[in-house]
Amino acid sequence: MTIELYCFGESGNAYKAALALELSGLEWAPVKVDFFGGETRTPDYRTNINPMGEAPVMVDGDVRLTQSGVIQMYVTEKSGKFGGASAVEAREVMRWVFWDNHKLSSQAGMTRFLMNFLPEDKRPAEVIGFMQGRLNAAYAVLDAHLAGRDWIVGNGVTNADISCCGYLFYPEPFGFDRADWPNIDRWLTGIEALPRWKHPYDLMPGSPADRA
């Protein structure tokens, strides 16, 4: 049975789930969510897809999961990949997934939205500046950790990498330039070299170009 992932190309959180599915080799297919058309706010979506009104949502037969980290865990359970090579590594993977969700992706997602998907006259400059300061602190933590490492945890790609890279491949400006962070840049290049890796706009339906 083909796993369905309700997602849209602009979502870094959806990308984490889609990339985990793609790299795992599991059979899956994207289902486009018209986020910018308001689909996630409709009664039908909240009743039948996700009462939280969010994407991604994964459906595998009778299993329905929301939140990218939980979907990544499911991919690990089903494929045996990305969870770490030992119990110690598994805990470290989860530590970085939680860190990313709180310190990196949440800040990057909001800042990118404010800078690119709001009308120019509604973009709050002070808030954006504050968020970019927080993001720079997060980039510094990740860049320092990756010094001398190919991967965040252990000797291969894990959910820690898939989670932390979620927003860093997007082309829209939000205060991240790979050239400023050499260890992050090298790590992202390693992820791009993985078999089956795809850019978010190639992996999922939907992009800003569709609304241009």
N, C-alpha and C positions, 0 to 999 in steps of 0.2 A: 504494500500500500504506500502510495506517495504521500509524504509529509507535506502539508500546506503551511505556508508562512504568510500571514497577513502583514504586509510591509509596504514601505514606499522609499524610493531611492534617496530622498533628502534626509532620512532619519539615521543618525549614527547608531542609535540603540538598535534599530532594526538591522543595521549592517552587522552588528556583532552576532546576532542570531543567524543571519543569512550566511555570513562568512564561516561560522562554525559548521553549519550544515554542508556548505559547499566543500570545505576542506576535508570534512569527515568522509565524503564519498557516499553518504546516505542519499537516497532518492527523495528529492523534494521539489516543490514548485512554488513560486511566489504568487500571491494573490494581492493585487494592487489595492491599497487603501487610499482613497482620495482625501487625504488629510487637509489639504489647503482648500478643498471644496466643502469642508465641514463634516465629512462622513463620520468621524469618530465622536461627534457630538450628537448624532441622531439617535432617537429612541431605538431604532432597529439595531444599530451597531451595539449600543450599550446593553440591549436585551439579548441579542443573539451571538455577539462576537466577544465583547469585553465590557463588563459593567464599569470598569475603571476608565473607559473611554480613551484607551491608549493603543498604540502599536509598538512593538510587534506582538502578534498572537500566533502561536503554533498549534496546529491541529494534526494529530496522528491517531486516526481511528477515534477511539473514545477518549483519548488524552487531549486535553486542551490546556495550554500553559501560556501565561503572560509573564512579562519582565524578562529582559534579555539574559540576565545571569541565570535564571531558572531554566530557560530554554537551552543555554549552553550546558548546564548540568545534565539535562536530559540527553543532549547529543553525546555527552561523555558516557552516560549510562548505556546508551544504545550502541555506540561505536567502539567504546573502550579507548577513545583518544582524548587528549587535551586535559586530562585530569591530574597529571603529575605521576611520576614513577614510583612514589611511595606515599605513605600516610603523611610523612613530614612535608613532602612536596605538595600534596593535595591541600594541606592547610595553608601553605604559602601561596598557592594559586588562589585560594579563596580570599586570602588577605589582600592580594593585589586587585582582585575583582571588586571587593568592597571599597578599597581605596579609590579605584577608578570611578566607581559609581558616585562616590561622595565628593572627591576632590578634583577629578579631571573631566569626565564626561558630562556631569551635571553643569559644570561651569562652561565648558566648551559649547554644549548644546544651546544653552541660553544665550551666550554671547554671539554665537553664529546666527541665531534666530534674530536677535535684536539688530545686528549689523546688516543683515542681508534680506530678511523676509518681512520686515516692517517698512512702511513708507518712510522715506527719508526724514520727513518732518516729525515723525513720531519716534525716532531713535534716541533714547536717553543717553547723552554723551557721558554724564557723570557715572551712571550705572555701568556703562560699557567699560569705562576706564577702570572702575573698581574691579570688575570681573576679570579684566585682562591682567591686573596685578595678581589676583588669586591664581589665574592660569599660569603665569610666569613662575610662581612658586611651585606649582605642580610639575611643570616641565623640568624645573631644576632638580626636583626629587627623582623623577624618572630618568633624566639624563645621567645623573650621578650613579644611580643604581645600575645602569646599563654599561658603565665603563668596564671594559674587559669582559663583557658578556654578550653572547649572541641572542639570548632569550631571557625573559624576565625571571623565569624559574627553571632550573634544571638544564638539560641539554637538548631540548626540542620545544617546538611551539606548544603552548598550553592556552587554556582559557584566559590566563592572565594577559598574554599577548593579544589575543583576539579581542578582549575587552578594552584594554588600554589603547589600542590602535583605532578604535571605533570611529573617532571624529578626525583623526589626524591625516587621513587621505583626501579629505574634502578640499576642493579648490577655492571655495569662498573665503574671503578674509575674516578672521576672528581673533587675530593676535598670535598666530603660530606660523613660523617660517622654519622649515627643516634645516636650512643653512645655519641657523643660530644655535642649533642643538646637535652637534656632530654624532653623539652616541645614539640619540633618537633617530637621526637620519640613517645611520648605518643599520640600525634595527629594523626600521621600516623598509629599507632596501631588501633585507633578508626576508621579510614577510612577503614582499612583492615577488620574490623569486620562488615562493612555494608553489608546487604544482596545484593547479585549480584556483590560485588566487585571482580575484577580479576586483576592479575598482567598484565602489558602491553604485555608481550610475550605470555600470555594466552588469552588475549582479542582480539589481532590483529594478522594477519598473518605476518610472517617475524621476524627473529632474527639473531644475529651474528652467531649462530650455523649453520644456513643455508649456510653460506659462508665459514665455517671452512674447 
